[in-house]
Amino acid sequence: MTLTYVYADSVAVVGPLATFAEPHSYDLCELHGDRLTVPNGWNVIRQERDDHEVGPTHDDLMAIADAVREAGNNSSPNESNEGVSNSQNPQTGRRGHLRAVPS
Protein backbone atom coordinates (compact mmCIF):
# COMPACT_ATOMS: atom_id res chain seq x y z
CA MET A 1 0.00 0.00 0.00
CA THR A 2 1.03 3.61 -0.43
CA LEU A 3 0.34 6.28 2.16
CA THR A 4 0.10 9.86 0.89
CA TYR A 5 -0.27 12.91 3.11
CA VAL A 6 -2.10 16.06 2.04
CA TYR A 7 -1.00 18.47 4.74
CA ALA A 8 -3.11 21.41 3.51
CA ASP A 9 -6.31 19.36 3.89
CA SER A 10 -5.21 17.31 6.95
CA VAL A 11 -5.89 14.09 5.03
CA ALA A 12 -4.02 10.81 4.75
CA VAL A 13 -4.80 8.59 1.76
CA VAL A 14 -4.03 4.87 1.89
CA GLY A 15 -4.39 3.08 -1.41
CA PRO A 16 -2.80 0.62 -3.82
CA LEU A 17 0.96 0.63 -4.23
CA ALA A 18 2.01 3.66 -6.29
CA THR A 19 3.96 3.15 -9.50
CA PHE A 20 6.09 6.29 -9.00
CA ALA A 21 7.47 8.29 -6.09
CA GLU A 22 5.83 11.49 -4.91
CA PRO A 23 6.65 13.87 -2.07
CA HIS A 24 4.85 12.98 1.16
CA SER A 25 4.12 9.41 0.05
CA TYR A 26 5.40 6.25 1.69
CA ASP A 27 5.06 2.57 0.85
CA LEU A 28 3.66 0.39 3.62
CA CYS A 29 3.21 -3.32 4.08
CA GLU A 30 -0.37 -4.58 4.34
CA LEU A 31 -0.21 -4.96 8.13
CA HIS A 32 0.90 -1.38 8.75
CA GLY A 33 -1.44 0.01 6.09
CA ASP A 34 -4.41 -1.61 7.82
CA ARG A 35 -3.37 -0.43 11.31
CA LEU A 36 -2.58 3.17 10.31
CA THR A 37 -3.83 5.91 12.63
CA VAL A 38 -3.61 9.67 12.05
CA PRO A 39 -3.38 12.70 14.37
CA ASN A 40 -6.53 14.19 15.90
CA GLY A 41 -8.37 16.35 13.41
CA TRP A 42 -7.07 14.44 10.38
CA ASN A 43 -9.15 12.22 8.09
CA VAL A 44 -8.14 8.94 6.48
CA ILE A 45 -9.31 7.96 3.01
CA ARG A 46 -8.83 4.26 2.30
CA GLN A 47 -8.96 3.12 -1.29
CA GLU A 48 -9.66 -0.56 -1.63
CA ARG A 49 -7.33 -2.67 -3.72
CA ASP A 50 -8.71 -4.35 -6.80
CA ASP A 51 -6.87 -7.66 -7.12
CA HIS A 52 -8.45 -8.29 -10.54
CA GLU A 53 -6.89 -5.19 -12.12
CA VAL A 54 -3.20 -5.78 -12.73
CA GLY A 55 -0.91 -3.74 -14.94
CA PRO A 56 -1.55 -0.59 -16.92
CA THR A 57 -5.06 0.24 -18.05
CA HIS A 58 -6.12 0.97 -21.60
CA ASP A 59 -6.10 4.70 -20.76
CA ASP A 60 -2.52 4.46 -19.44
CA LEU A 61 -1.33 2.82 -22.64
CA MET A 62 -3.15 5.35 -24.83
CA ALA A 63 -1.60 8.25 -22.88
CA ILE A 64 1.88 6.83 -23.49
CA ALA A 65 1.14 6.29 -27.19
CA ASP A 66 -0.19 9.85 -27.53
CA ALA A 67 2.91 11.30 -25.82
CA VAL A 68 5.25 9.36 -28.11
CA ARG A 69 3.21 10.33 -31.18
CA GLU A 70 3.26 14.02 -30.14
CA ALA A 71 7.02 13.93 -29.51
CA GLY A 72 7.55 12.42 -32.95
CA ASN A 73 5.41 15.08 -34.63
CA ASN A 74 7.14 17.97 -32.82
CA SER A 75 10.73 17.06 -33.69
CA SER A 76 12.16 19.25 -36.42
CA PRO A 77 14.45 17.93 -39.17
CA ASN A 78 17.09 20.59 -38.29
CA GLU A 79 17.75 19.18 -34.79
CA SER A 80 20.96 17.27 -34.25
CA ASN A 81 21.09 13.99 -32.38
CA GLU A 82 23.95 13.99 -29.85
CA GLY A 83 26.69 14.90 -32.29
CA VAL A 84 25.36 12.88 -35.26
CA SER A 85 24.78 15.17 -38.22
CA ASN A 86 21.39 15.18 -39.89
CA SER A 87 22.95 14.28 -43.23
CA GLN A 88 24.06 10.93 -41.77
CA ASN A 89 20.75 10.14 -40.09
CA PRO A 90 18.00 12.51 -41.31
CA GLN A 91 15.02 10.79 -39.63
CA THR A 92 16.40 10.57 -36.11
CA GLY A 93 15.59 13.56 -33.88
CA ARG A 94 15.89 14.32 -30.21
CA ARG A 95 13.42 16.31 -28.14
CA GLY A 96 13.98 16.45 -24.40
CA HIS A 97 14.42 12.95 -23.03
CA LEU A 98 12.43 11.23 -25.80
CA ARG A 99 14.17 10.03 -28.92
CA ALA A 100 12.60 8.98 -32.22
CA VAL A 101 14.48 6.05 -33.72
CA PRO A 102 13.87 5.07 -37.36
CA SER A 103 12.78 1.49 -37.93
Biopython code that builds the backbone (N, CA, C, O; Angstrom):
import numpy as np
from Bio.PDB.StructureBuilder import StructureBuilder

atoms = [
    (1, "MET", "N", (0.840, -1.174, 0.000)),
    (1, "MET", "CA", (0.000, 0.000, 0.000)),
    (1, "MET", "C", (0.886, 1.238, 0.000)),
    (1, "MET", "O", (2.043, 1.193, 0.418)),
    (2, "THR", "N", (0.321, 2.341, -0.475)),
    (2, "THR", "CA", (1.031, 3.613, -0.433)),
    (2, "THR", "C", (0.228, 4.603, 0.395)),
    (2, "THR", "O", (-0.977, 4.767, 0.207)),
    (3, "LEU", "N", (0.921, 5.254, 1.311)),
    (3, "LEU", "CA", (0.341, 6.283, 2.165)),
    (3, "LEU", "C", (0.776, 7.629, 1.614)),
    (3, "LEU", "O", (1.966, 7.866, 1.407)),
    (4, "THR", "N", (-0.191, 8.512, 1.376)),
    (4, "THR", "CA", (0.097, 9.857, 0.886)),
    (4, "THR", "C", (-0.553, 10.861, 1.823)),
    (4, "THR", "O", (-1.735, 10.748, 2.150)),
    (5, "TYR", "N", (0.236, 11.849, 2.254)),
    (5, "TYR", "CA", (-0.272, 12.911, 3.114)),
    (5, "TYR", "C", (-0.612, 14.134, 2.278)),
    (5, "TYR", "O", (0.127, 14.502, 1.365)),
    (6, "VAL", "N", (-1.747, 14.763, 2.604)),
    (6, "VAL", "CA", (-2.100, 16.063, 2.038)),
    (6, "VAL", "C", (-2.200, 17.005, 3.226)),
    (6, "VAL", "O", (-3.258, 17.144, 3.839)),
    (7, "TYR", "N", (-1.079, 17.651, 3.542)),
    (7, "TYR", "CA", (-1.001, 18.472, 4.742)),
    (7, "TYR", "C", (-1.996, 19.623, 4.730)),
    (7, "TYR", "O", (-2.575, 19.937, 5.770)),
    (8, "ALA", "N", (-2.210, 20.256, 3.592)),
    (8, "ALA", "CA", (-3.110, 21.408, 3.514)),
    (8, "ALA", "C", (-4.539, 21.040, 3.892)),
    (8, "ALA", "O", (-5.269, 21.866, 4.440)),
    (9, "ASP", "N", (-4.945, 19.797, 3.600)),
    (9, "ASP", "CA", (-6.310, 19.355, 3.890)),
    (9, "ASP", "C", (-6.392, 18.472, 5.117)),
    (9, "ASP", "O", (-7.482, 18.022, 5.472)),
    (10, "SER", "N", (-5.260, 18.206, 5.785)),
    (10, "SER", "CA", (-5.212, 17.305, 6.946)),
    (10, "SER", "C", (-5.832, 15.952, 6.617)),
    (10, "SER", "O", (-6.701, 15.455, 7.334)),
    (11, "VAL", "N", (-5.362, 15.365, 5.510)),
    (11, "VAL", "CA", (-5.895, 14.093, 5.028)),
    (11, "VAL", "C", (-4.737, 13.138, 4.763)),
    (11, "VAL", "O", (-3.687, 13.537, 4.258)),
    (12, "ALA", "N", (-4.945, 11.877, 5.109)),
    (12, "ALA", "CA", (-4.023, 10.805, 4.753)),
    (12, "ALA", "C", (-4.777, 9.847, 3.848)),
    (12, "ALA", "O", (-5.889, 9.426, 4.169)),
    (13, "VAL", "N", (-4.173, 9.504, 2.714)),
    (13, "VAL", "CA", (-4.804, 8.593, 1.755)),
    (13, "VAL", "C", (-3.988, 7.314, 1.718)),
    (13, "VAL", "O", (-2.780, 7.340, 1.483)),
    (14, "VAL", "N", (-4.668, 6.181, 1.954)),
    (14, "VAL", "CA", (-4.028, 4.866, 1.885)),
    (14, "VAL", "C", (-4.674, 4.122, 0.734)),
    (14, "VAL", "O", (-5.885, 3.901, 0.717)),
    (15, "GLY", "N", (-3.843, 3.736, -0.236)),
    (15, "GLY", "CA", (-4.386, 3.075, -1.407)),
    (15, "GLY", "C", (-3.418, 2.063, -1.971)),
    (15, "GLY", "O", (-2.445, 1.696, -1.312)),
    (16, "PRO", "N", (-3.674, 1.608, -3.178)),
    (16, "PRO", "CA", (-2.801, 0.623, -3.821)),
    (16, "PRO", "C", (-1.389, 1.164, -3.961)),
    (16, "PRO", "O", (-1.172, 2.376, -3.940)),
    (17, "LEU", "N", (-0.439, 0.263, -4.102)),
    (17, "LEU", "CA", (0.964, 0.635, -4.229)),
    (17, "LEU", "C", (1.159, 1.538, -5.443)),
    (17, "LEU", "O", (0.748, 1.205, -6.555)),
    (18, "ALA", "N", (1.793, 2.689, -5.211)),
    (18, "ALA", "CA", (2.014, 3.661, -6.287)),
    (18, "ALA", "C", (3.084, 3.148, -7.244)),
    (18, "ALA", "O", (3.972, 2.391, -6.852)),
    (19, "THR", "N", (2.991, 3.568, -8.496)),
    (19, "THR", "CA", (3.965, 3.146, -9.497)),
    (19, "THR", "C", (5.105, 4.138, -9.640)),
    (19, "THR", "O", (6.067, 3.867, -10.358)),
    (20, "PHE", "N", (5.018, 5.303, -8.960)),
    (20, "PHE", "CA", (6.089, 6.290, -9.000)),
    (20, "PHE", "C", (6.130, 7.031, -7.673)),
    (20, "PHE", "O", (5.136, 7.080, -6.948)),
    (21, "ALA", "N", (7.281, 7.603, -7.362)),
    (21, "ALA", "CA", (7.471, 8.293, -6.087)),
    (21, "ALA", "C", (6.920, 9.709, -6.157)),
    (21, "ALA", "O", (7.033, 10.388, -7.178)),
    (22, "GLU", "N", (6.329, 10.135, -5.062)),
    (22, "GLU", "CA", (5.829, 11.494, -4.914)),
    (22, "GLU", "C", (6.248, 12.007, -3.543)),
    (22, "GLU", "O", (6.466, 11.220, -2.623)),
    (23, "PRO", "N", (6.361, 13.341, -3.404)),
    (23, "PRO", "CA", (6.645, 13.872, -2.067)),
    (23, "PRO", "C", (5.507, 13.535, -1.109)),
    (23, "PRO", "O", (4.345, 13.507, -1.513)),
    (24, "HIS", "N", (5.821, 13.290, 0.106)),
    (24, "HIS", "CA", (4.847, 12.982, 1.163)),
    (24, "HIS", "C", (4.113, 11.670, 0.910)),
    (24, "HIS", "O", (2.971, 11.518, 1.343)),
    (25, "SER", "N", (4.732, 10.729, 0.227)),
    (25, "SER", "CA", (4.118, 9.413, 0.051)),
    (25, "SER", "C", (5.112, 8.350, 0.487)),
    (25, "SER", "O", (6.318, 8.467, 0.266)),
    (26, "TYR", "N", (4.573, 7.306, 1.115)),
    (26, "TYR", "CA", (5.401, 6.248, 1.688)),
    (26, "TYR", "C", (4.757, 4.901, 1.422)),
    (26, "TYR", "O", (3.540, 4.757, 1.540)),
    (27, "ASP", "N", (5.561, 3.921, 1.066)),
    (27, "ASP", "CA", (5.065, 2.575, 0.848)),
    (27, "ASP", "C", (4.992, 1.842, 2.177)),
    (27, "ASP", "O", (5.910, 1.916, 2.995)),
    (28, "LEU", "N", (3.894, 1.137, 2.379)),
    (28, "LEU", "CA", (3.664, 0.395, 3.619)),
    (28, "LEU", "C", (3.331, -1.057, 3.299)),
    (28, "LEU", "O", (2.782, -1.362, 2.240)),
    (29, "CYS", "N", (3.668, -1.943, 4.223)),
    (29, "CYS", "CA", (3.211, -3.321, 4.083)),
    (29, "CYS", "C", (1.717, -3.360, 4.430)),
    (29, "CYS", "O", (1.172, -2.395, 4.967)),
    (30, "GLU", "N", (1.073, -4.469, 4.121)),
    (30, "GLU", "CA", (-0.373, -4.578, 4.344)),
    (30, "GLU", "C", (-0.738, -4.434, 5.822)),
    (30, "GLU", "O", (-1.730, -3.786, 6.158)),
    (31, "LEU", "N", (0.057, -5.033, 6.696)),
    (31, "LEU", "CA", (-0.213, -4.961, 8.131)),
    (31, "LEU", "C", (-0.212, -3.514, 8.621)),
    (31, "LEU", "O", (-1.152, -3.088, 9.292)),
    (32, "HIS", "N", (0.818, -2.768, 8.296)),
    (32, "HIS", "CA", (0.904, -1.383, 8.749)),
    (32, "HIS", "C", (-0.105, -0.484, 8.040)),
    (32, "HIS", "O", (-0.598, 0.470, 8.642)),
    (33, "GLY", "N", (-0.419, -0.760, 6.794)),
    (33, "GLY", "CA", (-1.436, 0.011, 6.093)),
    (33, "GLY", "C", (-2.806, -0.150, 6.722)),
    (33, "GLY", "O", (-3.580, 0.805, 6.788)),
    (34, "ASP", "N", (-3.113, -1.365, 7.189)),
    (34, "ASP", "CA", (-4.410, -1.615, 7.818)),
    (34, "ASP", "C", (-4.502, -1.015, 9.218)),
    (34, "ASP", "O", (-5.590, -0.643, 9.658)),
    (35, "ARG", "N", (-3.376, -0.917, 9.923)),
    (35, "ARG", "CA", (-3.366, -0.428, 11.312)),
    (35, "ARG", "C", (-3.066, 1.059, 11.426)),
    (35, "ARG", "O", (-2.927, 1.569, 12.537)),
    (36, "LEU", "N", (-2.964, 1.761, 10.314)),
    (36, "LEU", "CA", (-2.583, 3.167, 10.314)),
    (36, "LEU", "C", (-3.561, 4.025, 11.110)),
    (36, "LEU", "O", (-4.776, 3.894, 10.962)),
    (37, "THR", "N", (-3.028, 4.896, 11.948)),
    (37, "THR", "CA", (-3.825, 5.915, 12.631)),
    (37, "THR", "C", (-3.234, 7.272, 12.292)),
    (37, "THR", "O", (-2.057, 7.373, 11.946)),
    (38, "VAL", "N", (-4.051, 8.319, 12.389)),
    (38, "VAL", "CA", (-3.608, 9.672, 12.046)),
    (38, "VAL", "C", (-3.817, 10.595, 13.248)),
    (38, "VAL", "O", (-4.551, 10.239, 14.169)),
    (39, "PRO", "N", (-3.197, 11.757, 13.257)),
    (39, "PRO", "CA", (-3.377, 12.703, 14.368)),
    (39, "PRO", "C", (-4.826, 13.160, 14.490)),
    (39, "PRO", "O", (-5.601, 13.068, 13.538)),
    (40, "ASN", "N", (-5.181, 13.656, 15.676)),
    (40, "ASN", "CA", (-6.530, 14.189, 15.897)),
    (40, "ASN", "C", (-6.798, 15.327, 14.917)),
    (40, "ASN", "O", (-5.939, 16.177, 14.685)),
    (41, "GLY", "N", (-7.984, 15.332, 14.354)),
    (41, "GLY", "CA", (-8.373, 16.352, 13.406)),
    (41, "GLY", "C", (-8.088, 15.978, 11.956)),
    (41, "GLY", "O", (-8.523, 16.678, 11.042)),
    (42, "TRP", "N", (-7.369, 14.893, 11.734)),
    (42, "TRP", "CA", (-7.071, 14.437, 10.383)),
    (42, "TRP", "C", (-8.107, 13.403, 9.958)),
    (42, "TRP", "O", (-8.736, 12.761, 10.799)),
    (43, "ASN", "N", (-8.278, 13.249, 8.656)),
    (43, "ASN", "CA", (-9.151, 12.222, 8.094)),
    (43, "ASN", "C", (-8.317, 11.219, 7.315)),
    (43, "ASN", "O", (-7.260, 11.556, 6.781)),
    (44, "VAL", "N", (-8.803, 9.980, 7.254)),
    (44, "VAL", "CA", (-8.140, 8.938, 6.480)),
    (44, "VAL", "C", (-9.085, 8.513, 5.359)),
    (44, "VAL", "O", (-10.257, 8.218, 5.593)),
    (45, "ILE", "N", (-8.561, 8.487, 4.157)),
    (45, "ILE", "CA", (-9.306, 7.961, 3.013)),
    (45, "ILE", "C", (-8.623, 6.661, 2.633)),
    (45, "ILE", "O", (-7.432, 6.646, 2.323)),
    (46, "ARG", "N", (-9.374, 5.571, 2.655)),
    (46, "ARG", "CA", (-8.829, 4.257, 2.304)),
    (46, "ARG", "C", (-9.416, 3.817, 0.974)),
    (46, "ARG", "O", (-10.629, 3.665, 0.829)),
    (47, "GLN", "N", (-8.538, 3.617, 0.016)),
    (47, "GLN", "CA", (-8.960, 3.122, -1.289)),
    (47, "GLN", "C", (-8.732, 1.625, -1.299)),
    (47, "GLN", "O", (-7.628, 1.153, -1.028)),
    (48, "GLU", "N", (-9.761, 0.895, -1.606)),
    (48, "GLU", "CA", (-9.660, -0.561, -1.633)),
    (48, "GLU", "C", (-8.850, -1.022, -2.827)),
    (48, "GLU", "O", (-8.913, -0.431, -3.905)),
    (49, "ARG", "N", (-8.099, -2.074, -2.626)),
    (49, "ARG", "CA", (-7.335, -2.672, -3.715)),
    (49, "ARG", "C", (-8.260, -3.516, -4.575)),
    (49, "ARG", "O", (-9.191, -4.154, -4.084)),
    (50, "ASP", "N", (-7.980, -3.503, -5.868)),
    (50, "ASP", "CA", (-8.709, -4.349, -6.802)),
    (50, "ASP", "C", (-7.728, -5.391, -7.311)),
    (50, "ASP", "O", (-6.910, -5.106, -8.186)),
    (51, "ASP", "N", (-7.809, -6.612, -6.759)),
    (51, "ASP", "CA", (-6.866, -7.662, -7.124)),
    (51, "ASP", "C", (-7.047, -8.158, -8.553)),
    (51, "ASP", "O", (-6.163, -8.820, -9.095)),
    (52, "HIS", "N", (-8.196, -7.840, -9.173)),
    (52, "HIS", "CA", (-8.452, -8.288, -10.536)),
    (52, "HIS", "C", (-7.771, -7.380, -11.556)),
    (52, "HIS", "O", (-7.503, -7.810, -12.678)),
    (53, "GLU", "N", (-7.492, -6.144, -11.190)),
    (53, "GLU", "CA", (-6.892, -5.186, -12.119)),
    (53, "GLU", "C", (-5.384, -5.153, -11.898)),
    (53, "GLU", "O", (-4.909, -4.621, -10.895)),
    (54, "VAL", "N", (-4.645, -5.716, -12.826)),
    (54, "VAL", "CA", (-3.198, -5.780, -12.725)),
    (54, "VAL", "C", (-2.599, -5.154, -13.976)),
    (54, "VAL", "O", (-3.062, -5.416, -15.086)),
    (55, "GLY", "N", (-1.583, -4.338, -13.802)),
    (55, "GLY", "CA", (-0.905, -3.739, -14.937)),
    (55, "GLY", "C", (-1.557, -2.453, -15.383)),
    (55, "GLY", "O", (-2.533, -2.003, -14.783)),
    (56, "PRO", "N", (-1.018, -1.855, -16.440)),
    (56, "PRO", "CA", (-1.552, -0.586, -16.922)),
    (56, "PRO", "C", (-2.923, -0.767, -17.569)),
    (56, "PRO", "O", (-3.226, -1.805, -18.156)),
    (57, "THR", "N", (-3.734, 0.269, -17.443)),
    (57, "THR", "CA", (-5.062, 0.242, -18.050)),
    (57, "THR", "C", (-4.963, 0.667, -19.509)),
    (57, "THR", "O", (-3.908, 1.100, -19.974)),
    (58, "HIS", "N", (-6.065, 0.539, -20.214)),
    (58, "HIS", "CA", (-6.119, 0.972, -21.604)),
    (58, "HIS", "C", (-5.821, 2.471, -21.703)),
    (58, "HIS", "O", (-5.122, 2.906, -22.619)),
    (59, "ASP", "N", (-6.351, 3.261, -20.760)),
    (59, "ASP", "CA", (-6.105, 4.701, -20.758)),
    (59, "ASP", "C", (-4.628, 5.024, -20.540)),
    (59, "ASP", "O", (-4.101, 5.952, -21.154)),
    (60, "ASP", "N", (-3.955, 4.260, -19.667)),
    (60, "ASP", "CA", (-2.519, 4.463, -19.438)),
    (60, "ASP", "C", (-1.735, 4.232, -20.722)),
    (60, "ASP", "O", (-0.867, 5.030, -21.074)),
    (61, "LEU", "N", (-2.035, 3.151, -21.417)),
    (61, "LEU", "CA", (-1.325, 2.823, -22.645)),
    (61, "LEU", "C", (-1.601, 3.849, -23.738)),
    (61, "LEU", "O", (-0.695, 4.196, -24.497)),
    (62, "MET", "N", (-2.824, 4.338, -23.832)),
    (62, "MET", "CA", (-3.146, 5.347, -24.831)),
    (62, "MET", "C", (-2.448, 6.667, -24.530)),
    (62, "MET", "O", (-2.036, 7.364, -25.456)),
    (63, "ALA", "N", (-2.305, 7.026, -23.250)),
    (63, "ALA", "CA", (-1.603, 8.255, -22.882)),
    (63, "ALA", "C", (-0.137, 8.172, -23.276)),
    (63, "ALA", "O", (0.432, 9.155, -23.751)),
    (64, "ILE", "N", (0.476, 7.019, -23.086)),
    (64, "ILE", "CA", (1.877, 6.829, -23.490)),
    (64, "ILE", "C", (2.002, 6.917, -25.012)),
    (64, "ILE", "O", (2.905, 7.574, -25.528)),
    (65, "ALA", "N", (1.102, 6.260, -25.717)),
    (65, "ALA", "CA", (1.139, 6.291, -27.185)),
    (65, "ALA", "C", (0.952, 7.708, -27.701)),
    (65, "ALA", "O", (1.636, 8.114, -28.640)),
    (66, "ASP", "N", (0.039, 8.470, -27.107)),
    (66, "ASP", "CA", (-0.185, 9.852, -27.532)),
    (66, "ASP", "C", (1.041, 10.718, -27.277)),
    (66, "ASP", "O", (1.386, 11.560, -28.106)),
    (67, "ALA", "N", (1.704, 10.520, -26.138)),
    (67, "ALA", "CA", (2.906, 11.299, -25.817)),
    (67, "ALA", "C", (4.027, 10.998, -26.798)),
    (67, "ALA", "O", (4.724, 11.912, -27.238)),
    (68, "VAL", "N", (4.210, 9.739, -27.143)),
    (68, "VAL", "CA", (5.250, 9.362, -28.106)),
    (68, "VAL", "C", (4.910, 9.912, -29.484)),
    (68, "VAL", "O", (5.786, 10.415, -30.188)),
    (69, "ARG", "N", (3.644, 9.818, -29.872)),
    (69, "ARG", "CA", (3.210, 10.335, -31.176)),
    (69, "ARG", "C", (3.430, 11.849, -31.248)),
    (69, "ARG", "O", (3.903, 12.359, -32.264)),
    (70, "GLU", "N", (3.088, 12.569, -30.171)),
    (70, "GLU", "CA", (3.265, 14.023, -30.140)),
    (70, "GLU", "C", (4.744, 14.391, -30.200)),
    (70, "GLU", "O", (5.120, 15.330, -30.901)),
    (71, "ALA", "N", (5.581, 13.663, -29.477)),
    (71, "ALA", "CA", (7.022, 13.934, -29.509)),
    (71, "ALA", "C", (7.577, 13.696, -30.907)),
    (71, "ALA", "O", (8.446, 14.443, -31.357)),
    (72, "GLY", "N", (7.102, 12.694, -31.586)),
    (72, "GLY", "CA", (7.549, 12.423, -32.949)),
    (72, "GLY", "C", (7.109, 13.490, -33.923)),
    (72, "GLY", "O", (7.849, 13.817, -34.851)),
    (73, "ASN", "N", (5.920, 14.041, -33.737)),
    (73, "ASN", "CA", (5.414, 15.081, -34.627)),
    (73, "ASN", "C", (6.081, 16.422, -34.378)),
    (73, "ASN", "O", (6.168, 17.237, -35.296)),
    (74, "ASN", "N", (6.553, 16.676, -33.169)),
    (74, "ASN", "CA", (7.140, 17.967, -32.821)),
    (74, "ASN", "C", (8.619, 18.067, -33.140)),
    (74, "ASN", "O", (9.159, 19.173, -33.138)),
    (75, "SER", "N", (9.297, 16.970, -33.414)),
    (75, "SER", "CA", (10.731, 17.056, -33.687)),
    (75, "SER", "C", (10.942, 17.645, -35.073)),
    (75, "SER", "O", (10.277, 17.267, -36.038)),
    (76, "SER", "N", (11.897, 18.591, -35.150)),
    (76, "SER", "CA", (12.156, 19.246, -36.425)),
    (76, "SER", "C", (13.323, 18.566, -37.129)),
    (76, "SER", "O", (14.188, 18.001, -36.460)),
    (77, "PRO", "N", (13.373, 18.603, -38.448)),
    (77, "PRO", "CA", (14.452, 17.931, -39.170)),
    (77, "PRO", "C", (15.790, 18.627, -38.993)),
    (77, "PRO", "O", (16.816, 18.037, -39.333)),
    (78, "ASN", "N", (15.837, 19.867, -38.472)),
    (78, "ASN", "CA", (17.089, 20.588, -38.292)),
    (78, "ASN", "C", (17.781, 20.266, -36.975)),
    (78, "ASN", "O", (18.911, 20.707, -36.763)),
    (79, "GLU", "N", (17.137, 19.506, -36.074)),
    (79, "GLU", "CA", (17.750, 19.181, -34.791)),
    (79, "GLU", "C", (18.834, 18.139, -34.985)),
    (79, "GLU", "O", (18.709, 17.235, -35.811)),
    (80, "SER", "N", (19.915, 18.282, -34.201)),
    (80, "SER", "CA", (20.965, 17.265, -34.252)),
    (80, "SER", "C", (20.713, 16.248, -33.162)),
    (80, "SER", "O", (19.999, 16.514, -32.195)),
    (81, "ASN", "N", (21.306, 15.080, -33.328)),
    (81, "ASN", "CA", (21.087, 13.990, -32.379)),
    (81, "ASN", "C", (22.405, 13.609, -31.741)),
    (81, "ASN", "O", (23.093, 12.706, -32.218)),
    (82, "GLU", "N", (22.767, 14.305, -30.645)),
    (82, "GLU", "CA", (23.951, 13.992, -29.855)),
    (82, "GLU", "C", (25.197, 13.871, -30.714)),
    (82, "GLU", "O", (25.903, 12.865, -30.651)),
    (83, "GLY", "N", (25.470, 14.888, -31.515)),
    (83, "GLY", "CA", (26.695, 14.896, -32.288)),
    (83, "GLY", "C", (26.598, 14.219, -33.643)),
    (83, "GLY", "O", (27.544, 14.323, -34.423)),
    (84, "VAL", "N", (25.522, 13.538, -33.967)),
    (84, "VAL", "CA", (25.357, 12.883, -35.264)),
    (84, "VAL", "C", (24.712, 13.902, -36.188)),
    (84, "VAL", "O", (23.651, 14.443, -35.874)),
    (85, "SER", "N", (25.338, 14.164, -37.316)),
    (85, "SER", "CA", (24.775, 15.168, -38.218)),
    (85, "SER", "C", (23.511, 14.639, -38.881)),
    (85, "SER", "O", (23.325, 13.432, -39.035)),
    (86, "ASN", "N", (22.652, 15.565, -39.267)),
    (86, "ASN", "CA", (21.385, 15.179, -39.892)),
    (86, "ASN", "C", (21.595, 14.571, -41.261)),
    (86, "ASN", "O", (20.741, 13.821, -41.734)),
    (87, "SER", "N", (22.716, 14.876, -41.919)),
    (87, "SER", "CA", (22.950, 14.283, -43.229)),
    (87, "SER", "C", (23.231, 12.790, -43.114)),
    (87, "SER", "O", (22.947, 12.033, -44.042)),
    (88, "GLN", "N", (23.793, 12.356, -41.974)),
    (88, "GLN", "CA", (24.062, 10.933, -41.774)),
    (88, "GLN", "C", (22.812, 10.173, -41.371)),
    (88, "GLN", "O", (22.650, 9.009, -41.739)),
    (89, "ASN", "N", (21.927, 10.811, -40.621)),
    (89, "ASN", "CA", (20.750, 10.143, -40.089)),
    (89, "ASN", "C", (19.587, 11.128, -40.076)),
    (89, "ASN", "O", (19.246, 11.633, -39.007)),
    (90, "PRO", "N", (18.964, 11.424, -41.217)),
    (90, "PRO", "CA", (17.997, 12.507, -41.312)),
    (90, "PRO", "C", (16.692, 12.266, -40.570)),
    (90, "PRO", "O", (16.001, 13.240, -40.273)),
    (91, "GLN", "N", (16.310, 11.037, -40.252)),
    (91, "GLN", "CA", (15.021, 10.788, -39.634)),
    (91, "GLN", "C", (15.097, 10.652, -38.124)),
    (91, "GLN", "O", (14.063, 10.486, -37.477)),
    (92, "THR", "N", (16.276, 10.715, -37.546)),
    (92, "THR", "CA", (16.403, 10.568, -36.108)),
    (92, "THR", "C", (16.493, 11.946, -35.485)),
    (92, "THR", "O", (17.389, 12.719, -35.827)),
    (93, "GLY", "N", (15.580, 12.273, -34.571)),
    (93, "GLY", "CA", (15.595, 13.559, -33.884)),
    (93, "GLY", "C", (15.569, 13.356, -32.386)),
    (93, "GLY", "O", (15.246, 12.273, -31.898)),
    (94, "ARG", "N", (15.909, 14.400, -31.664)),
    (94, "ARG", "CA", (15.893, 14.316, -30.206)),
    (94, "ARG", "C", (15.132, 15.514, -29.671)),
    (94, "ARG", "O", (15.393, 16.652, -30.062)),
    (95, "ARG", "N", (14.193, 15.254, -28.779)),
    (95, "ARG", "CA", (13.418, 16.306, -28.141)),
    (95, "ARG", "C", (13.322, 15.958, -26.673)),
    (95, "ARG", "O", (12.638, 15.005, -26.300)),
    (96, "GLY", "N", (14.006, 16.727, -25.833)),
    (96, "GLY", "CA", (13.977, 16.448, -24.403)),
    (96, "GLY", "C", (14.597, 15.099, -24.122)),
    (96, "GLY", "O", (15.700, 14.813, -24.585)),
    (97, "HIS", "N", (13.902, 14.269, -23.370)),
    (97, "HIS", "CA", (14.424, 12.949, -23.033)),
    (97, "HIS", "C", (13.866, 11.848, -23.940)),
    (97, "HIS", "O", (14.226, 10.680, -23.789)),
    (98, "LEU", "N", (12.983, 12.217, -24.886)),
    (98, "LEU", "CA", (12.430, 11.226, -25.801)),
    (98, "LEU", "C", (13.206, 11.260, -27.101)),
    (98, "LEU", "O", (13.609, 12.328, -27.561)),
    (99, "ARG", "N", (13.413, 10.110, -27.687)),
    (99, "ARG", "CA", (14.167, 10.029, -28.924)),
    (99, "ARG", "C", (13.370, 9.203, -29.930)),
    (99, "ARG", "O", (12.865, 8.128, -29.605)),
    (100, "ALA", "N", (13.265, 9.717, -31.154)),
    (100, "ALA", "CA", (12.604, 8.979, -32.224)),
    (100, "ALA", "C", (13.663, 8.206, -32.977)),
    (100, "ALA", "O", (14.624, 8.795, -33.471)),
    (101, "VAL", "N", (13.506, 6.910, -33.073)),
    (101, "VAL", "CA", (14.484, 6.048, -33.725)),
    (101, "VAL", "C", (13.831, 5.463, -34.968)),
    (101, "VAL", "O", (12.762, 4.861, -34.877)),
    (102, "PRO", "N", (14.464, 5.632, -36.140)),
    (102, "PRO", "CA", (13.869, 5.068, -37.365)),
    (102, "PRO", "C", (13.858, 3.554, -37.330)),
    (102, "PRO", "O", (14.755, 2.941, -36.750)),
    (103, "SER", "N", (12.869, 2.949, -37.934)),
    (103, "SER", "CA", (12.784, 1.489, -37.933)),
    (103, "SER", "C", (13.548, 0.886, -39.079)),
    (103, "SER", "O", (13.580, -0.336, -39.226)),
]
sb = StructureBuilder()
sb.init_structure("model")
sb.init_model(0)
sb.init_chain("A")
sb.init_seg("    ")
for serial, (resi, resn, name, xyz) in enumerate(atoms, 1):
    if name == "N":
        sb.init_residue(resn, " ", resi, " ")
    sb.init_atom(name, np.array(xyz, "f"), 0.0, 1.0, " ", f" {name:<3s}", serial, name[0])
structure = sb.get_structure()
